[in-house]
Each structure stands twice: as C-alpha cells, then as structure tokens.
Amino acid sequence: MNDQRADVAIIMGSQSDWATMRQAAETLEALGVPHKRLIISAHRTPDRLYEFAKGAKAAGYKVIIAGAGGAAHLPGMTAAMTPLPVFGVPVESKALSGQDSLLSIVQMPAGIPVGTLAIGKAGAANAALLAAAVLALNDDKLAQRLDAWRASQTAKVADEPTDTP
Ligand SMILES: Nc1c(C(=O)O)ncn1[C@@H]1O[C@H](COP(=O)(O)O)[C@@H](O)[C@H]1O
C-alpha cells in the first residue's frame, strides 16, 4: 500500500532490498500507520535523493526509514539533508552478510544521527515499531494500537518449551 498522506517514508536503495524492507511496511500496515515506499539510491539516483530528502518535511513525512546494503550511504546522506528522524536498516549483503551495511550506517559523525537497527528483517520490523512509537507520542489511538500489538507479542510466547515446535 502506498498511502496518499503518509507519515512515514520507507526508502530503499534497490528493488532487491524489498524482501527485507517489506517487514517495515507490513508492520506499519498492521499498526495502521500511513506510509509510502520508494526506491531511492544515493549512488544511482543522487538527484532523486536530493529532491526527496530536501522536501521530505514539507511533504508531510514525520519519520524516514532508510534501508540499504553494502556501501550503504543512503540513510546517512538522507539524514544530512533533512531534520526528520532517520532510522537506518542495514540490508544483509551477499558478500559480507550485512556487516558492511551495518558499519556503513552506524558510525555517523556527531551531529548527523541515524538511528541504526539490526541487520535484516528484524531490523526493518523494529524500525517500523520505532517510527510508530515516535508518532504515538502525539497520537493516543496509535499508542493504544502499539500497546495492543505488544500485548499480542507477549501472548504468543509459550510458558514452557515443547519437543514439537
Ligand atoms: N547501498 C545502496 C545505495 C545507497 O546507499 O544509496 N544504493 C543502492 N545500494 C545497495 O546496493 C545493493 C545492491 O543493489 P542491486 O541488488 O540493485 O545490485 C542493495 O542492497 C542496495 O541497497
């Protein structure tokens, strides 16, 4: 779903990142958070990145989730051009299992923060939960949905381990 009015932009460096980044989209969908997904690359589409990042706040976005793999400059470059909070998701790369993505995103210079998540799908899902938590500060109904979501996670955890999964 690409919502018309979106609070969250999920951007990613390539179509190949979608398998990971869809966890963020599905999590936001489950929480009823309007979002938009876009393929934008600092390397391959620098003009598109500039236009997006410079206009993101005026476009009404409140939070940006940026996923990229390998030499993952997308989250940091986005953060450099917007005052909005940026959460970076290191996509698992083939050659270096996402270690390259993680290190490219996490070690930002002081002054330009990127909230860096875990490598891969868990990181993408958690980025969405963080984005929802930020939005929930000013949205009581969303805060209630987030609480319910957490309670449902808790309810799924069994009391005891069993031999049959
Ligand atoms: N890290 C970046 C950026 C960027 O940081 O701007 N743009 C594309 N990429 C990454 O290149 C990887 C391989 O891309 P392809 O699968 O298209 O070759 C993807 O994980 C993408 O995020």
The ligand as an SDF file (V2000), in Angstrom:
LIG
                    3D

 22 23  0  0  0  0  0  0  0  0999 V2000
   23.6330    0.9650   -0.5810 N   0  0  0  0  0  0  0  0  0  0  0  0
   22.9930    1.2670   -1.7060 C   0  0  0  0  0  0  0  0  0  0  0  0
   22.6330    2.5420   -2.1540 C   0  0  0  0  0  0  0  0  0  0  0  0
   22.8710    3.7980   -1.3910 C   0  0  0  0  0  0  0  0  0  0  0  0
   23.3960    3.7300   -0.2740 O   0  0  0  0  0  0  0  0  0  0  0  0
   22.4790    4.8430   -1.8890 O   0  0  0  0  0  0  0  0  0  0  0  0
   22.0320    2.4210   -3.3350 N   0  0  0  0  0  0  0  0  0  0  0  0
   21.9550    1.1110   -3.6220 C   0  0  0  0  0  0  0  0  0  0  0  0
   22.5470    0.4120   -2.6400 N   0  0  0  0  0  0  0  0  0  0  0  0
   22.5580   -1.0350   -2.4050 C   0  0  0  0  0  0  0  0  0  0  0  0
   23.1260   -1.8370   -3.3540 O   0  0  0  0  0  0  0  0  0  0  0  0
   22.6840   -3.1650   -3.0470 C   0  0  0  0  0  0  0  0  0  0  0  0
   22.6880   -3.9910   -4.3030 C   0  0  0  0  0  0  0  0  0  0  0  0
   21.7550   -3.4650   -5.2170 O   0  0  0  0  0  0  0  0  0  0  0  0
   21.3200   -4.3060   -6.5090 P   0  0  0  0  0  0  0  0  0  0  0  0
   20.6850   -5.5710   -5.9890 O   0  0  0  0  0  0  0  0  0  0  0  0
   20.3420   -3.4140   -7.2290 O   0  0  0  0  0  0  0  0  0  0  0  0
   22.5780   -4.5480   -7.2900 O   0  0  0  0  0  0  0  0  0  0  0  0
   21.3080   -3.0100   -2.4110 C   0  0  0  0  0  0  0  0  0  0  0  0
   21.2970   -3.6280   -1.1350 O   0  0  0  0  0  0  0  0  0  0  0  0
   21.1460   -1.5220   -2.3110 C   0  0  0  0  0  0  0  0  0  0  0  0
   20.5720   -1.0730   -1.0930 O   0  0  0  0  0  0  0  0  0  0  0  0
  1  2  1  0
  2  3  2  0
  2  9  1  0
  3  4  1  0
  3  7  1  0
  4  5  2  0
  4  6  1  0
  7  8  2  0
  8  9  1  0
  9 10  1  0
 10 11  1  0
 10 21  1  0
 11 12  1  0
 12 13  1  0
 12 19  1  0
 13 14  1  0
 14 15  1  0
 15 16  2  0
 15 17  1  0
 15 18  1  0
 19 20  1  0
 19 21  1  0
 21 22  1  0
M  END
$$$$
